[in-house]
Amino acid sequence: MAYSAKFNSCLKLILNSEGGNDDDKDDKGGRTGQGITQAEYTEWLEAQGKDSADVFDITKADRDRLYYERYWLTVSADKLPLAIAYPIFDAGILSGVGYSRKLAQKVVGVRQDGQLGPISIAALNAVDKVTFINRFCDLRRDYLASRSTAWKFGNGWKNRQDRVQKQATAMVKFPNP
Protein backbone atom coordinates (compact mmCIF):
# COMPACT_ATOMS: atom_id res chain seq x y z
CA MET A 1 0.00 0.00 0.00
CA ALA A 2 1.31 3.45 -0.88
CA TYR A 3 0.99 6.11 1.80
CA SER A 4 1.25 9.87 1.58
CA ALA A 5 4.64 11.53 2.05
CA LYS A 6 3.11 13.31 5.05
CA PHE A 7 2.21 10.01 6.74
CA ASN A 8 5.61 8.51 5.98
CA SER A 9 7.40 11.56 7.42
CA CYS A 10 5.38 11.46 10.62
CA LEU A 11 5.57 7.68 11.01
CA LYS A 12 9.37 7.82 10.77
CA LEU A 13 9.40 10.24 13.73
CA ILE A 14 6.88 8.15 15.66
CA LEU A 15 8.99 5.02 15.23
CA ASN A 16 11.96 6.83 16.76
CA SER A 17 9.82 7.04 19.92
CA GLU A 18 7.92 3.78 19.56
CA GLY A 19 10.31 1.56 17.61
CA GLY A 20 11.13 -1.14 20.15
CA ASN A 21 9.46 -4.04 21.90
CA ASP A 22 8.39 -3.74 25.52
CA ASP A 23 6.57 -5.83 28.10
CA ASP A 24 6.79 -3.70 31.25
CA LYS A 25 4.52 -4.81 34.10
CA ASP A 26 3.84 -1.14 34.96
CA ASP A 27 2.76 -0.20 31.42
CA LYS A 28 -1.02 -0.37 31.16
CA GLY A 29 -0.67 -1.21 27.46
CA GLY A 30 1.06 -4.45 28.33
CA ARG A 31 3.09 -6.28 25.72
CA THR A 32 3.86 -3.74 23.00
CA GLY A 33 5.72 -3.99 19.70
CA GLN A 34 6.76 -0.78 17.96
CA GLY A 35 4.11 1.15 19.86
CA ILE A 36 1.28 -1.29 19.11
CA THR A 37 -0.18 -3.28 21.99
CA GLN A 38 -0.73 -7.02 21.74
CA ALA A 39 -4.47 -6.57 22.34
CA GLU A 40 -4.72 -3.97 19.58
CA TYR A 41 -2.72 -6.09 17.15
CA THR A 42 -4.79 -9.20 17.88
CA GLU A 43 -8.02 -7.24 17.33
CA TRP A 44 -6.69 -5.72 14.09
CA LEU A 45 -5.53 -9.11 12.77
CA GLU A 46 -8.94 -10.59 13.52
CA ALA A 47 -10.64 -7.74 11.63
CA GLN A 48 -8.33 -8.50 8.68
CA GLY A 49 -9.30 -12.19 8.79
CA LYS A 50 -5.77 -13.15 9.83
CA ASP A 51 -4.58 -15.51 12.56
CA SER A 52 -3.37 -14.07 15.84
CA ALA A 53 0.38 -13.43 16.11
CA ASP A 54 2.87 -12.08 18.59
CA VAL A 55 3.13 -8.29 18.34
CA PHE A 56 6.90 -8.60 18.77
CA ASP A 57 6.88 -10.25 15.32
CA ILE A 58 4.68 -7.63 13.59
CA THR A 59 5.66 -7.09 9.98
CA LYS A 60 6.52 -3.64 8.64
CA ALA A 61 3.52 -3.84 6.29
CA ASP A 62 1.09 -4.68 9.11
CA ARG A 63 2.64 -2.08 11.43
CA ASP A 64 2.37 0.70 8.85
CA ARG A 65 -1.16 -0.24 7.82
CA LEU A 66 -2.35 -0.42 11.43
CA TYR A 67 -0.84 2.99 12.23
CA TYR A 68 -2.41 4.40 9.08
CA GLU A 69 -5.89 2.97 9.60
CA ARG A 70 -6.23 3.18 13.40
CA TYR A 71 -4.43 6.46 14.04
CA TRP A 72 -3.60 8.55 10.97
CA LEU A 73 -7.01 8.34 9.30
CA THR A 74 -8.83 8.43 12.63
CA VAL A 75 -7.34 11.82 13.51
CA SER A 76 -7.92 13.14 9.95
CA ALA A 77 -4.21 13.88 9.63
CA ASP A 78 -4.17 14.04 5.82
CA LYS A 79 -6.61 16.98 6.03
CA LEU A 80 -4.28 18.97 8.29
CA PRO A 81 -1.01 20.84 7.86
CA LEU A 82 2.01 18.66 8.59
CA ALA A 83 3.02 20.66 11.69
CA ILE A 84 -0.48 20.21 13.16
CA ALA A 85 -1.00 16.60 12.05
CA TYR A 86 2.18 15.29 13.64
CA PRO A 87 1.52 16.17 17.31
CA ILE A 88 -2.12 15.07 17.01
CA PHE A 89 -1.02 11.75 15.48
CA ASP A 90 1.62 11.27 18.18
CA ALA A 91 -0.84 12.02 20.98
CA GLY A 92 -3.35 9.60 19.47
CA ILE A 93 -0.80 6.81 19.61
CA LEU A 94 0.40 7.52 23.13
CA SER A 95 -2.91 8.51 24.78
CA GLY A 96 -5.70 7.43 22.45
CA VAL A 97 -7.30 9.02 19.40
CA GLY A 98 -10.38 10.24 21.30
CA TYR A 99 -8.21 12.15 23.74
CA SER A 100 -6.04 13.52 20.93
CA ARG A 101 -9.01 14.79 18.89
CA LYS A 102 -10.64 16.42 21.93
CA LEU A 103 -7.38 18.09 22.93
CA ALA A 104 -6.92 19.47 19.41
CA GLN A 105 -10.48 20.82 19.55
CA LYS A 106 -9.83 22.40 22.94
CA VAL A 107 -6.73 24.18 21.65
CA VAL A 108 -8.60 25.71 18.69
CA GLY A 109 -11.70 26.55 20.75
CA VAL A 110 -14.34 24.40 19.09
CA ARG A 111 -16.78 21.97 20.68
CA GLN A 112 -14.90 19.03 22.16
CA ASP A 113 -16.98 16.17 20.83
CA GLY A 114 -14.00 14.07 19.76
CA GLN A 115 -15.04 14.10 16.11
CA LEU A 116 -12.87 16.05 13.69
CA GLY A 117 -15.58 17.17 11.31
CA PRO A 118 -15.63 20.18 8.97
CA ILE A 119 -15.70 22.82 11.73
CA SER A 120 -12.78 21.29 13.61
CA ILE A 121 -10.78 20.69 10.43
CA ALA A 122 -11.34 24.30 9.31
CA ALA A 123 -10.24 25.62 12.72
CA LEU A 124 -7.14 23.42 12.72
CA ASN A 125 -6.20 24.59 9.24
CA ALA A 126 -6.70 28.26 10.18
CA VAL A 127 -4.87 28.30 13.53
CA ASP A 128 -1.41 29.79 13.92
CA LYS A 129 0.72 26.65 13.79
CA VAL A 130 3.35 27.61 16.36
CA THR A 131 0.70 28.77 18.84
CA PHE A 132 -1.16 25.48 18.35
CA ILE A 133 1.96 23.35 18.76
CA ASN A 134 3.05 25.13 21.93
CA ARG A 135 -0.37 24.98 23.58
CA PHE A 136 -1.05 21.39 22.50
CA CYS A 137 2.32 20.15 23.77
CA ASP A 138 2.02 22.11 27.04
CA LEU A 139 -1.37 20.53 27.70
CA ARG A 140 0.05 17.10 26.79
CA ARG A 141 2.84 17.50 29.33
CA ASP A 142 0.32 18.44 32.04
CA TYR A 143 -1.90 15.48 31.18
CA LEU A 144 0.97 12.98 31.08
CA ALA A 145 2.36 14.28 34.38
CA SER A 146 -1.04 13.53 35.97
CA ARG A 147 -1.10 9.88 34.89
CA SER A 148 -0.76 7.20 37.57
CA THR A 149 2.42 5.80 36.02
CA ALA A 150 4.16 9.16 35.63
CA TRP A 151 6.44 8.14 38.51
CA LYS A 152 8.02 5.63 36.12
CA PHE A 153 7.41 6.92 32.60
CA GLY A 154 7.05 10.68 33.21
CA ASN A 155 10.58 11.71 32.25
CA GLY A 156 10.37 9.75 29.01
CA TRP A 157 6.96 11.25 28.20
CA LYS A 158 8.24 14.77 28.90
CA ASN A 159 11.26 14.18 26.68
CA ARG A 160 8.98 12.86 23.96
CA GLN A 161 6.77 15.96 24.15
CA ASP A 162 9.81 18.22 24.04
CA ARG A 163 10.98 16.37 20.92
CA VAL A 164 7.53 16.47 19.28
CA GLN A 165 7.24 20.19 19.98
CA LYS A 166 10.67 20.90 18.50
CA GLN A 167 10.06 18.70 15.44
CA ALA A 168 6.58 20.08 14.77
CA THR A 169 7.82 23.66 15.12
CA ALA A 170 10.54 22.92 12.56
CA MET A 171 7.83 21.59 10.21
CA VAL A 172 6.13 25.00 10.14
CA LYS A 173 8.89 26.26 7.82
CA PHE A 174 8.29 23.55 5.27
CA PRO A 175 5.31 22.99 2.96
CA ASN A 176 3.41 19.77 3.33
CA PRO A 177 5.18 16.82 1.72
N, C-alpha and C positions, 0 to 999 in steps of 0.2 A: 504494500500500500504506500502510495506517495503522500507525504504530509507537506504542509506549507513550510516555507523557510522560517516563518515566525515560530511555529511550533517547534521545529528542529532546534532553533537557537535557544528557546526557553528550556526545552527538555535537556539539552546539553548542560545547562547551568543547574537544573534540578538534580541531574544525576551526579553532579559534583557534591551535592549535599546528601543525596539518597542512594548513592551507588553501591553500597555494600549489603551484606547479609547480617542480620541481627536477630537474636532470640533472647532478649533481656527480660528477666522475670518482672522488672519494674515498669516495662513499657506496656501500656494498655493495648497496643496493637498486636502484641505477641510476636510470633515468628514473622519476620519481614525480610523480603528480598528486594533490593533496589527500591525501597520505599513502598512496596506493595505488600500488604499483609497476607498471610496464608488464607484467612477467611475470605478476603476480597478476591484473591486469585482463584480459589476453589469455586466461589459463586460465579465469577466471570467465565471460567472454563465450562461450568455447567450450562450457562446461558449460550455458550458457543457450541454446545453439543459435544464437548471434549471430555475425556477422562480427567479425574483429579490428578494433580501432580504437586510435587514439592516446590514451593515458591523459591527456594534457593536455586532451583534448576530452571527458572523461567527463561524462556528464549527472548532474544532481543526483539523479535517480531511481536511476540505476545506482550512483552513489557511496553513497547511503544504504542501498540494498539490500545491496550488497557488505559494507559495514561491519556491517550487522545480521546477515547470514547467516554471514560468515566470522569475525567477532570477538565481537559482542554475544552471540549464541546460543551460540557455542563456549565462552565463559567463563561461561555460565549466569547472566549478569548480571541477568536479570529475576527470578531466584530469590533475589537478594541485596539487602540494604539499599543505597540510593542511594550513601551515603558509602563503602561497601565496593566496590560494583560499578564506580564510576568509576575508581579507580586500577588495578583489575585490567584493565578494558577498555583504558585508556590503555597499560598495560604490554604488553598483548597486541598492540596495534598497533605499538608501537615496537620490541619485542623478540621477538615471537612468542607465540602463545597457549599453546603448551606450556610455555614458560618462565614466563609469567604465572600459569598454573594451579598449577605446582609451587611458585612463590614464595608464592602465597597459602596453599597447604597447609603450607609450612614455617612461615609466620608463626603459623598457628593450631595447629601441632603435630600434624598428621595425616600419614599416609603420603603421601609425595610421588610419586604415580604419574601425575600430570598429568591425571587424570580427576576432574572435580568431581561426584562422585556424592553420594548421600544423607549420608554421614558428613561429607564436606568441606562440603557446603552447610549442614548443621546447625551445624558448628563456625564457619563464617563468619557465620552468622546470630546466633550466641550470643556472639561475641567482643566485647570492648569496642571500639567503633568507633575512638576516638581512638588507643588503643594500637595497633590494627591499622594504621591509616593511617601513624602515625609509624614503626613498624617496617618496614612494606612499603616506604615511600618511602626510608628510610635504606638498606635493602638494595638498592633500585633504584639509588641514587646510587653505592654501592660497585661494583655490577655494571657500570654504564655507564662509570665511571671506569677500569675494567679493560679496556675494549674497545680494539682496536687503532687505531681512528680517534678515540679520545678527544682526541688532540692537536688535532684540528680541530673536532670537534663537542661536546666535553666541556662547555664552558661553556653551550652551548645546552641540552644534556640536563640539566645541573644546574638551570638556570633553569626548565626544564619541570617537573622533579620538585618544586622549591620551589613552583611554581604549583599543581600537582596536589595537593600536600599541603595547601596553604592552602585550595584550593577544596573538597576532600573534607572537611576539618575543619569548614568552614562548613556543609556539607551535614548534619552530625550534628544540627544544631539543627532541621532541617526534616523533616517526614514525607516518605515517598516520594511522588513525584508520581504 
